[in-house]
Amino acid sequence: MIAATPSAPYYAVIFTSLRTDIDEGYGAMADRMVELAAQQPGFLGVESAREGVGITVSYWRDLESIKAWKANAEHLVAQQSGRSDWYRQYKTRIARVERDYGFDSPAL
């Protein structure tokens, strides 16, 4: 599903990853992080895809909201588990969305 973001500007946190072969607990933790992020002030939405390379983009109102999410205690535990178990490599990028546009097809 495509996140229903407000009019720009807002921020995107782009998390790109390559997984290890360890899968135990990953799905539950990923689901919990989306649930927890959605409860955070400033959270606007999330989109995620995985086909070899995983890409998750979360959208935020401002940089302060992103900073608070990064420091969330439960999120810190997930970050540590990711480094020790689930990811071979990852990169986080933070970008300001200056403009967005889209298309919605009428129901067929």
Secondary structure, DSSP 8 states (H G I E B T S, - for coil): ------SS-EEEEEEEEEE-S--TTHHHHHHHHHHHHHTSTTEEEEEEEESSSEEEEEEESSHHHHHHHHT-HHHHHHHHHIIIIIEEEEEEEEEEE-----------
